[in-house]
């Protein structure tokens, strides 16, 4: 399974951005998907996850109310809509495929990872 994330870029505080992550290879729509991010000199941080049918989502505290995760299983793609971006959202964003139908915030629950896409938010 290969995961390709895209959509990152340089934006200003308050702007919006939408990330996409497309799976290829031996993909499975029966697995949860998630987004994580890592800023320079910081630990990897959970951003959001979505269950295999999309009926259940969860978010990290720092993005609740601003970010929305969604998926289109027909396209093997997940999305992360990011609104009201802040400079502290600057990071490399990684998508990942979960081990089970329902995911969570623990990175060990994910087995395949994309290469990441850089989001930079200027103040």
trRosetta pair geometry for C-beta under 8 A, 3 or more apart (Angstrom, degrees):
i j d omega theta_ij theta_ji phi_ij phi_ji
1 23 6.0 -22 -166 -162 101 104
1 24 7.4 146 -156 76 53 41
1 25 4.6 -165 -103 78 33 123
1 26 5.6 -83 -62 64 79 71
1 27 5.9 111 -123 -88 102 56
1 28 7.8 -61 -90 7 137 84
1 97 6.2 -40 135 19 152 157
1 112 4.5 -48 90 -107 119 167
2 23 7.1 145 77 -157 48 52
2 24 4.9 -19 61 62 98 92
2 25 5.1 110 5 -15 80 124
2 112 7.8 -129 -97 -177 16 128
2 114 8.0 79 171 -109 58 70
3 21 5.6 5 -176 -178 101 105
3 22 7.4 160 -152 79 53 37
3 23 5.6 -22 -98 -99 72 69
3 95 5.3 -143 168 88 133 104
3 96 7.1 -153 25 -100 175 30
3 97 6.5 -167 -66 -26 131 100
3 112 5.8 136 -20 135 118 105
3 113 6.5 -109 48 152 134 19
3 114 3.5 -96 109 -72 105 88
3 115 7.8 179 89 -5 79 63
4 21 6.8 164 80 -152 42 56
4 22 5.1 -17 59 58 97 87
4 23 8.0 -180 19 -81 74 23
4 24 7.1 23 -5 2 111 111
4 114 6.1 166 -86 -137 10 115
4 115 7.4 3 -122 19 52 102
5 8 7.6 49 135 -24 102 106
5 19 6.3 -2 -169 -179 99 110
5 20 7.1 164 -149 89 52 47
5 21 4.5 -17 -96 -99 75 90
5 93 6.5 -154 169 102 149 88
5 94 6.7 -144 -19 -135 159 35
5 95 4.9 159 -79 3 114 108
5 114 4.2 112 -18 131 102 153
5 115 6.7 -152 33 55 96 65
5 116 6.2 -11 58 -131 137 10
5 117 4.4 -132 122 -16 105 109
6 19 7.2 163 86 -155 35 68
6 20 5.5 -15 62 62 82 92
6 21 7.7 159 17 -84 61 46
6 117 5.6 151 -115 -93 22 146
7 17 6.5 135 152 167 98 94
7 18 5.6 -87 -166 100 142 54
7 19 4.0 177 74 -116 132 45
7 20 5.2 119 -33 11 130 75
7 80 8.0 164 85 56 145 87
7 117 6.1 73 52 135 63 162
8 17 7.4 48 -126 169 36 142
8 19 6.5 27 -60 -103 67 103
8 92 7.9 -15 -108 -134 160 54
8 93 6.4 174 -82 32 115 110
8 117 3.5 179 -16 149 121 96
8 118 4.7 131 148 67 149 41
8 119 4.7 -115 -140 -64 94 64
8 120 7.9 76 172 -2 100 70
9 17 6.6 -169 46 -128 95 131
9 118 7.8 99 -61 92 17 76
9 119 7.0 7 43 -120 40 59
9 120 7.3 -88 132 37 32 83
10 120 4.6 -18 -107 73 72 111
10 122 6.7 32 -175 -19 94 109
11 15 3.9 -130 171 78 121 144
11 16 7.7 -129 -170 56 160 20
11 17 5.6 -142 -20 -54 152 118
11 85 5.9 69 93 63 127 154
11 119 7.6 -23 20 -165 105 85
11 120 7.4 150 25 84 59 59
11 121 5.7 -21 74 -110 83 68
11 122 7.4 -165 97 21 34 80
12 15 5.1 100 60 -21 66 119
12 85 8.0 129 97 77 34 112
12 121 7.1 71 -177 -163 12 68
12 122 5.4 -44 -111 67 59 90
12 123 7.9 91 -159 -138 72 5
13 85 6.3 -135 -133 97 41 75
13 86 5.9 34 -135 -125 97 41
13 87 5.9 -35 -81 -40 112 78
13 121 5.8 86 -81 167 61 105
13 122 6.8 -105 -23 92 79 45
13 123 5.2 32 -26 -121 133 47
14 84 6.1 -21 -131 -135 45 52
14 85 6.7 -55 22 52 13 68
15 85 5.4 -26 66 33 68 118
15 121 7.5 -168 47 -130 101 93
16 81 7.2 -6 -172 -177 111 81
16 82 6.3 162 -156 91 61 59
16 83 4.7 -12 -106 -107 103 63
16 84 7.6 17 -80 -16 78 38
16 85 6.8 166 -95 -19 29 103
17 82 4.9 -8 61 61 81 110
17 85 6.4 38 7 -56 105 143
17 119 6.4 160 90 -130 160 117
18 79 6.0 -11 -176 -169 102 107
18 80 6.9 163 -157 81 54 50
18 81 5.1 -15 -108 -104 92 64
18 82 7.0 -178 -85 20 38 74
19 35 7.2 109 84 -121 141 138
19 79 6.7 150 82 -160 56 53
19 80 4.2 1 54 52 106 101
19 82 7.0 46 -6 -12 97 113
19 93 5.8 -82 -107 105 165 149
19 95 7.7 -179 139 -55 121 111
19 117 6.1 166 -134 67 112 138
19 119 7.5 -70 -67 -63 121 124
20 77 5.8 -15 -168 -168 100 114
20 78 7.4 154 -156 82 51 44
20 79 5.5 -20 -101 -103 66 74
21 33 7.3 173 86 -180 131 132
21 35 7.6 -175 -17 -89 144 91
21 77 6.6 151 77 -154 47 63
21 78 5.0 -11 58 58 101 89
21 79 7.7 -170 19 -76 75 31
21 80 7.8 44 -9 -9 106 100
21 95 3.3 40 -119 -14 163 171
21 114 5.7 -119 -141 -41 112 155
22 75 7.2 -72 -121 146 99 88
22 76 5.8 71 -162 104 71 90
22 77 4.7 -23 -96 -97 75 89
23 27 4.2 117 125 -115 121 121
23 76 4.3 -111 56 171 90 109
23 77 7.4 -156 10 -75 74 41
23 97 6.7 72 -103 -71 133 128
23 112 7.9 80 -127 105 107 143
24 27 6.6 -52 -124 -47 10 117
24 76 7.0 114 -71 121 48 150
27 76 5.0 -6 175 -132 167 130
28 31 5.1 74 94 -6 108 107
28 97 7.6 104 54 -172 91 135
29 52 6.2 107 148 -172 60 94
29 73 4.0 65 -140 -152 133 118
29 76 7.3 -108 -77 -100 91 69
30 52 5.1 10 -160 -149 30 150
30 101 5.8 -57 171 -92 70 91
31 52 5.7 108 43 -95 11 105
31 97 5.2 49 113 -179 140 93
31 98 4.9 -179 174 67 93 78
31 99 7.1 -163 -140 104 113 3
31 100 6.8 122 -134 88 73 11
31 101 6.5 -105 -113 -94 29 39
31 103 7.9 63 166 -59 72 103
32 49 5.7 23 168 178 121 109
32 50 6.4 171 -157 85 78 43
32 51 5.3 -46 -101 -120 93 38
32 52 5.9 -78 -65 -51 50 69
32 97 7.7 139 85 -168 50 49
32 98 3.5 12 67 25 90 150
32 100 6.4 14 5 85 108 60
32 101 6.1 87 -38 156 83 24
32 102 5.4 64 -59 -161 132 12
32 103 3.0 -167 127 -30 146 98
32 104 8.0 55 114 -13 165 50
32 109 7.9 -3 69 140 130 114
33 49 6.9 172 91 -152 40 66
33 50 5.6 -9 59 56 85 92
33 69 7.8 -170 94 177 96 127
33 71 6.1 125 37 -89 136 134
33 78 4.6 -158 116 -53 152 155
33 95 6.6 -3 -180 -174 105 100
33 96 7.0 159 -160 83 60 48
33 97 5.8 -31 -106 -109 75 54
33 98 6.4 -123 -70 -5 25 93
33 103 6.9 -122 42 -22 15 151
34 46 7.2 -48 -179 -146 128 86
34 47 7.5 139 173 57 82 80
34 48 6.6 -179 -151 95 67 48
34 49 3.9 -23 -99 -100 96 85
34 50 7.4 174 -82 16 51 63
34 69 8.0 -25 -131 -137 42 159
34 95 7.1 158 86 -156 44 56
34 96 5.0 -19 64 62 91 96
34 98 6.2 87 -12 -57 105 98
34 103 5.0 -152 -53 151 113 156
34 110 5.9 -101 40 -81 123 137
35 47 4.1 -54 104 71 97 124
35 48 4.9 20 42 50 105 85
35 49 7.5 -158 22 -72 62 48
35 69 6.4 -161 3 -100 118 122
35 78 7.7 -155 -52 121 97 129
35 80 5.0 53 -65 -77 163 143
35 93 6.0 -8 -169 -173 106 102
35 94 7.0 150 -157 80 55 47
35 95 5.6 -31 -98 -100 69 65
35 96 7.6 165 -88 18 22 81
36 44 5.3 22 164 176 127 105
36 45 6.4 158 -165 79 78 42
36 46 5.8 -46 -109 -106 85 39
36 47 5.8 179 -107 3 24 94
36 93 7.4 160 85 -155 39 55
36 94 4.9 -18 65 63 88 100
36 96 6.4 22 3 -4 109 125
36 107 6.4 35 -84 -96 159 102
37 44 7.3 163 84 -155 29 64
37 45 5.4 -24 65 62 79 95
37 47 5.3 73 -9 -53 101 123
37 89 7.8 -28 156 -168 171 62
37 91 3.9 80 169 109 112 142
37 92 6.5 162 -154 80 69 42
37 93 4.8 -28 -97 -100 93 64
37 94 6.9 171 -88 16 37 75
37 119 7.7 -47 -131 37 129 119
38 42 6.4 -179 -164 82 64 85
38 43 7.3 -96 -126 139 90 25
38 44 4.6 -41 -80 -100 105 67
38 45 6.8 155 -86 12 49 77
38 91 5.6 156 72 -170 26 109
38 92 5.4 -16 59 56 84 93
38 94 7.2 24 0 -7 99 116
38 116 7.9 -50 37 -123 103 139
39 42 4.3 28 67 33 91 131
39 45 7.7 13 0 4 91 124
39 88 7.8 -46 -80 -169 158 58
39 90 6.1 80 -120 97 107 73
39 91 4.1 -74 -70 -96 70 95
39 92 7.9 169 -84 14 32 66
42 45 7.1 -11 135 -31 118 111
42 91 7.7 -69 62 -110 127 114
44 94 7.8 -29 -144 31 117 132
44 107 6.2 46 105 -65 138 147
45 60 6.3 60 160 -126 97 164
45 62 7.5 -9 166 34 141 136
45 91 7.5 -71 39 -139 114 169
46 49 7.5 -34 -168 -31 109 102
46 60 4.8 156 97 -73 79 111
46 105 3.8 -22 -98 -149 174 87
46 106 7.8 -16 -74 -40 134 21
46 107 7.5 -143 -76 -55 89 77
47 59 7.2 -31 159 -148 48 68
47 60 5.3 -63 -120 5 26 122
47 63 5.7 32 -156 11 76 158
47 67 6.6 -62 174 117 100 167
47 69 8.0 128 118 -63 94 121
47 80 7.0 19 128 -138 136 143
47 93 7.0 4 -21 -137 162 98
48 57 6.6 -7 -172 -173 101 100
48 58 6.8 169 -151 88 56 50
48 59 4.9 -10 -102 -106 86 70
48 60 6.9 -94 -56 0 56 80
48 63 6.7 -87 -51 92 100 139
48 67 5.9 -137 -46 120 137 124
48 68 7.9 120 -135 -173 163 13
48 69 4.0 176 136 -37 136 131
48 80 6.4 152 46 -119 135 106
49 57 6.8 170 86 -151 52 55
49 58 5.2 3 50 52 94 93
49 69 6.9 154 78 77 5 170
49 98 7.1 68 -153 -59 120 132
49 103 3.8 -133 -172 92 137 120
49 104 6.2 -84 27 -63 166 7
49 105 7.1 -130 -14 -69 127 50
50 54 5.6 1 173 -118 117 58
50 56 7.2 149 -157 86 48 55
50 57 5.0 -13 -102 -102 75 84
50 69 4.7 -150 -45 123 115 120
50 70 6.9 129 -100 -116 161 16
50 71 5.4 177 107 -19 147 117
50 78 6.5 172 41 -137 134 124
50 103 7.2 26 49 33 29 121
51 54 6.4 -135 69 -42 75 11
51 55 5.8 -41 64 51 130 68
51 56 3.9 55 -15 51 130 96
51 57 7.4 -111 0 -63 80 46
51 101 6.0 32 -166 152 89 76
51 102 4.9 -16 -114 -106 102 69
51 103 6.9 -163 -89 13 50 78
52 73 7.9 54 174 -90 68 131
52 101 4.2 -64 -7 -149 127 80
52 102 7.4 -79 -7 -60 87 48
53 73 7.8 -35 -121 -35 44 142
53 101 7.9 14 -9 -172 82 109
54 57 7.7 4 -167 -56 55 97
54 70 6.7 36 -143 -155 121 61
54 71 5.1 -147 -85 48 108 101
54 73 7.7 -125 -28 -30 114 103
56 102 6.2 -2 77 -128 143 102
57 68 8.0 12 171 -157 164 61
57 69 5.5 168 -141 62 122 105
58 103 7.7 -144 36 90 114 83
58 104 6.9 3 58 -129 153 49
58 105 7.0 -96 117 -51 130 90
59 63 5.4 -122 -178 84 111 94
59 64 4.6 140 101 -86 131 73
59 67 6.3 156 -136 73 125 103
59 69 7.5 180 -84 -3 89 110
60 63 5.2 60 66 23 90 100
60 64 7.2 -138 89 -36 40 82
60 105 6.9 115 -85 -122 82 120
61 64 5.9 -34 -145 -3 33 117
62 88 7.5 -105 -174 120 130 121
63 66 5.4 -107 -166 62 60 101
63 67 4.0 -6 167 12 117 125
63 82 7.6 -63 -150 -124 118 90
63 89 7.6 93 -96 -111 100 108
64 67 7.7 -52 -79 40 18 85
66 82 6.8 25 139 -159 93 61
66 83 5.2 -144 -168 71 69 77
66 84 4.8 -102 -132 59 112 107
66 85 7.7 139 169 -76 129 41
67 80 6.1 -11 -169 -174 110 91
67 81 6.6 155 -157 83 54 56
67 82 5.1 -10 -106 -105 90 67
67 83 7.2 -174 -79 25 40 70
68 80 7.4 158 78 -156 44 46
68 81 4.4 -6 57 56 95 108
68 83 7.8 29 -1 -1 97 106
69 78 6.6 -2 -171 178 93 110
69 79 7.0 159 -154 84 47 57
69 80 5.5 -16 -100 -102 73 72
69 81 7.9 -160 -72 22 26 73
70 78 6.9 168 89 -158 42 66
70 79 4.9 -8 60 56 88 104
70 81 7.2 28 5 -8 109 106
71 77 6.9 169 -153 96 63 49
71 78 4.4 -29 -100 -105 86 79
71 79 7.1 -174 -82 15 37 74
72 75 4.3 21 107 33 115 108
72 76 7.9 -32 94 21 74 20
72 77 5.1 2 55 63 97 93
72 78 7.7 -179 22 -86 62 35
72 79 7.7 45 -5 -16 96 107
73 76 7.0 31 -163 -78 40 42
78 95 6.2 157 65 -146 120 134
80 93 7.0 -136 61 177 156 145
80 95 8.0 -156 -22 -86 121 101
82 85 5.7 54 141 -79 109 99
82 89 6.9 137 -173 -179 135 150
82 119 7.4 27 55 -145 168 156
85 89 5.1 -106 -157 50 83 150
85 119 7.7 -128 -143 168 137 122
85 121 4.6 -150 146 -111 114 137
86 89 5.1 113 58 -11 68 99
86 121 6.1 90 102 120 22 154
87 90 5.9 -17 -179 -15 53 114
87 121 5.0 -151 -101 99 36 99
87 122 6.9 20 -102 -153 94 14
87 123 4.7 -19 -59 -61 133 95
88 121 7.8 -38 33 65 31 130
89 119 6.4 -52 133 118 93 127
89 121 5.1 55 63 -3 97 145
90 119 6.3 -150 -128 105 43 75
90 120 5.2 35 -130 -130 104 49
90 121 5.1 -132 -61 29 85 81
91 118 7.8 -147 115 -142 29 58
91 119 6.2 6 56 57 57 95
92 116 4.2 20 169 180 112 131
92 117 7.0 151 -158 69 69 24
92 118 5.3 -38 -101 -93 73 66
92 119 7.6 154 -106 18 23 72
93 116 6.3 146 70 -152 37 72
93 117 5.4 -27 60 62 93 79
93 118 7.7 162 13 -99 77 16
93 119 5.6 40 -17 -6 116 116
94 113 5.7 -3 177 -166 124 101
94 114 5.6 176 -158 62 69 85
94 115 7.8 -149 -119 91 88 14
94 116 4.7 -38 -81 -89 81 82
95 113 7.5 155 85 -154 46 53
95 114 4.5 39 52 5 84 130
96 107 7.4 87 27 -143 179 74
96 110 3.7 36 147 177 129 146
96 111 7.8 139 -179 43 97 33
96 112 6.4 160 -156 85 63 52
96 113 4.8 -17 -102 -101 93 70
96 114 7.0 -123 -68 5 50 78
97 110 6.3 132 74 -158 35 87
97 111 6.2 -45 86 56 88 78
97 112 4.3 14 36 52 111 104
98 101 7.7 -129 95 -11 127 1
98 102 7.6 -102 133 100 160 19
98 103 3.9 -129 -81 -89 149 105
98 109 5.6 -7 -143 140 91 91
98 110 5.2 -60 -97 -99 50 71
98 111 7.5 72 179 7 17 81
99 109 5.6 -117 19 -172 106 58
99 110 6.8 -138 -23 -95 79 21
99 111 5.4 97 -79 -28 81 109
100 103 7.1 162 68 -77 79 52
100 109 7.1 -57 22 -169 98 101
103 109 5.9 142 -148 123 73 127
103 110 7.0 34 -138 -74 120 93
104 109 5.5 67 47 33 92 166
106 109 4.7 88 81 -8 93 107
107 110 5.9 -64 -164 34 51 108
110 113 6.8 85 130 -72 118 85
114 117 7.9 -15 124 -20 129 86
